[in-house]
Amino acid sequence: FNPRSRRHSRSWSGTAPGAIVVDYNFQYLIHTKLIGPYDYNLAVANTLADTTLSLYDSYVGADDVQWCSHATYCGNWTKNVGTTGGRGDIALIPTWYLNYLYLMGHGSTTVAKKKEVWDKLVIGNADAAGNATVHYIDTDATKAFFSWHDATSAVGRFVTINARTGWPLGSASEQTTWPAVCAASPCDGRGMYGDWTVTTHLNGWTAAGISSFTSHEPPFYSIPAFLTGYHYYVTGAQFEVAFALATTPAGTGSYTDPNSWNGGVRYNPQGIIWDDAGLRATPWVMRNLLWAYALTPDAETVEKAYFADKLRRNARWTEGVLMLLDGADPPEDSTCASYVRSDATSLNQVYDSWCAGRAWWIESTVGQLTSNPLFQVSYGGLKTSTSDGFVNGARTTTGYWQSYMASSWAWIASTGALLDVDDQPLYTHVRDAMAANLAGRVLSSPKSMYLMRDIQWGVG
């Protein structure tokens, strides 16, 4: 084991039953809306998963996949989560899970091949995810899990940013001291945080902070949980997105230093995910938030309420960034004259997320912009950019980032899983605004990410 990892075991009492290969019907899954609108008419070959299977076998070898003994990979997952993109684990759905979805009903794929893809690329990779250093359980009996909902104890549940408002599991520089559960071998909670000499117990994982995790966050567990209903995977989806919120630096930053409050601070328990220089964090964390909310059983009321709260606050923030006066819940005063952005006010349950989103781009030491920066930005500092970014061919342009965000927002809205205060699906107004902005644009990427007509979409 390594810090913040977990394992499980499946066994049968008596003789194990034979294997059953299930075709979950890809078209049906897409029409549930929990799977994005992938083009299920794509003519894929029965060799679609061969390369991924070969890599899986080479990385795992003869070990139990949960040990993740390979220096660089855990199953097919990249342990250095923050490394350069262009990987199969960074997408709305990872490549290996899509391989199965496309092949499970494939007429010319043998039953043996389908079972191999299931056993290794779906179940194997889901089990491997337990080795990732993202699983934190609270043990403080004095804390409430989510006091904005009720007084349920935090003990035995995943860590929330409401129970631990000032607990930044990482920082903009990702070098702050980790509040270690324990700080001695073999259970060392420090790892790469603060004390960079302590790395031997992390099993090669570097996963924390706004650039080393949230901007490249994969969905480890969501598809296996959706297909199996296995509670171990459901709780995994909860752990992962809870960690994403907690690893985003707390606080609201400083007006005198725009980089500190536009650079990924989460506004304490508000849970805002918006990073000036790493906009990918927004779609990936929102994707995992929606999955965690949808997968969490209704009986787990306080956990479900927690995820719903963070989704709603981020949706309203985004409407403020877009200055949507016809959104779900715009303020009476759209100039936000009475809004106060401070660490103290961000601790309050009643908080104007719309005005906070507006303040993100309009209040700065460089002065007010003449247009919304979501419409006019290239990679880097959003405050000073004037590049349109849709046609200059660069991978890090507005079109590239916005297609990520628009795809995730549109998918969340299409699920109808969570309603906003106006009884419209969450992110409906954001989706429509982004669709209008993207209309007629030519994306700089050859992959059409918001149409998802290629199973490799979103690799980046």
Sequence and secondary structure as in RCSB ss.txt:
>XXXX:A:sequence
FNPRSRRHSRSWSGTAPGAIVVDYNFQYLIHTKLIGPYDYNLAVANTLADTTLSLYDSYVGADDVQWCSHATYCG
NWTKNVGTTGGRGDIALIPTWYLNYLYLMGHGSTTVAKKKEVWDKLVIGNADAAGNATVHYIDTDATKAFFSWHD
ATSAVGRFVTINARTGWPLGSASEQTTWPAVCAASPCDGRGMYGDWTVTTHLNGWTAAGISSFTSHEPPFYSIPA
FLTGYHYYVTGAQFEVAFALATTPAGTGSYTDPNSWNGGVRYNPQGIIWDDAGLRATPWVMRNLLWAYALTPDAE
TVEKAYFADKLRRNARWTEGVLMLLDGADPPEDSTCASYVRSDATSLNQVYDSWCAGRAWWIESTVGQLTSNPLF
QVSYGGLKTSTSDGFVNGARTTTGYWQSYMASSWAWIASTGALLDVDDQPLYTHVRDAMAANLAGRVLSSPKSMY
LMRDIQWGVG
>XXXX:A:secstr
  TT        SSS          HHHHHHTSSS    TT    TTTTHHHHHHHHHHHTTS GGG  SSSEET
TEESBTTS S  TTSSSS HHHHHHHHHTT TTS HHHHHHIIIIIIIIHHHHGGGSTT  B   TTSBS TTT 
  B TTSB  TTTTTT  SS SSS S    S EETTEES TTSS TT  TTSTT B  HHHHTGGG   SSHHHH
HHH  HHHHHHHHHHHHHHHHHS  S  BTTBHHHHHBS  TGGG    BTT TTHHHHHHHHHHHHHHHS TT 
HHHHHHHHHHHHHHHHHHHHHTT TTSSS  S TT TT   STTGGGSSS  HHHHHHHHHH  TT   SS TTT
S BSS TTT     SSS  TTBHHHHHHHHHHHHHHHHHHT SB TTSSBTTHHHHHHHHHHHTT   SSSS TT
TT STTTT  
